[in-house]
Amino acid sequence: MPVPTPQQASPISSTVGEVLVRHPKTLPVDTSVGLARACFTDDHVHLLLLTESGRLIGTLVRTDLRDDLDDADLALPWSRMSGRTIPADMPAERARELLVTSGQRRRAVVDDNGNLLGLLCLKRHLAGFCSDADVAARAADPR
């Protein structure tokens, strides 16, 4: 019997590091509020990852960007990390349960030094995780 690849592995017996999206879209730390808002016009975008030299510096969700903010302002001051990251060695099923109970579908995966390893992306049906192949297919057919 062939050994499953990390993306094929069962979420119940896998770790976050085995089921994460390895090539998530990132934005630089000098991203403006206007650009962040534009990214959120895509229904598939739930969490923006602000990085510098491979390190995750901040994360944004739609509600972080208040209506009274100027589009030219930097988005970074409105970002946060707390409750939006997860370690790669956490069991995937435990991570899935954490996301479901917290009402989240995305968490950035970081190492102990804050380096971005990827994005844990819970599918809409809440039973599995998105893969790099899923993301690529959606990008190729954005309907």
N, C-alpha and C positions, 0 to 999 in steps of 0.2 A: 504494500500500500504506500503511495507516495506521501511524503511529508508535506503538509500544507505550507504555502508561503505565508509570511506574516499577515498580509491582507486577507488571505483565505482562512486563517486560523479562526477557530471558534472564539467569540468574545468571552465566553465563560472561562476558557482555559488560557487566555492570552493576557498580556500586559498592555498598558496604554502604549508603550513604545513599539509594540507589534501591530497596533491597529490605527495608528495616527496617520494623518495626511502629512507626508514628509516635505512637500513643497507648497506650503500655503502662501498666499499672496501677502506680502508685507508692504508697509509704507515707511518712509523715513520719518525721523522724529520731528522734522520741520514741516510736516504735513499741516495744511491749513484746515480750519473748520469747514470751509467751503468744499474742499476736496473730500474730506471725510463724509460730509453730507451727501455728496455726489456718489460716493461708493455705496452708501446705504440705500440708494434708489434701486439697487439690485436686491430682490427678495431673498436671494441665497446668501447674502452677506449679513452675518449676525454679529461678528466680532472683528474689529480691525486691530492689526498687530503693528505697533510702532516700534521699529528696530533701529539699532545703530551698531554697525560692525558685527552683526550676527547676534547681538544681545537684545532681548526683549526689554524695552524701556517703558512701554505703556500699552494698555488695551482700551478700546472704545466700543461701546454699544450705542445704539441710536439715542437712547434716553440720556446719555452723558452730554449731548450737545443741545443745550437749552436754546429755545427760540430767540432769545435776546442776544446771543453771541454773534459777533460780526464774522462774516465768511473769511475775512482776511486774517483773523486771529489765528494763532497757533492752536492746534487741537490738543497737543500734549498736556497742557495744564489741566485739562478736563478728563484725562485718562486715569485709569487706576489698574492696579495689579491684584489687589486683594480679592479673593474669591473667583479669580479668572485664570488661574494657572493650575497645573496638575503635574505630578512627577511621572516620568516614563515607567518607573517600576511598579506603579500601582496596578493591581489586577483590573483588567478591563471591565469585568462585570461589576466590581465595586465602583469604578468610575462611572459606569452607565447609571447605576442606582443613584449616585451622588448628583449627576446631571438631572435626572428625572425629578428627584425630590427638591432640587434647588430651582427648577423651572428653567434650566439652561440647556442649550444644545451644543455649545462650543466652549472649550477651554484651551488655552495655549499650553503646550508641553515644553517645559524648560528643565535644564539641568541645574545642579547646585550652584553654578556660577551665573545663572541667569541667561545662558545661551538658549536661543530658541531651537528646539528640536523638531517641532511640528505643531499641528493643530489636531486636537481630538474633536471630532465632528459627529455628533449623534444624528442619525437619519430621522426624518420626520415621523416615521412609525415608532421610533424610540426603542427599537429592538436590536439595532446594529449600528455600525459606524461607517462613515464615508471613507472611501479610499482615494488615492491619487488618480486611479483610473476613472472613478465616478466623477471627480472634479474635472478631469480632462474631457470626458464625454459631455458634460453639461456645458463646458466652455465652447465646445465644437458645435453644439446644437442648443443655443440659448433660449429658444422658444419662450 
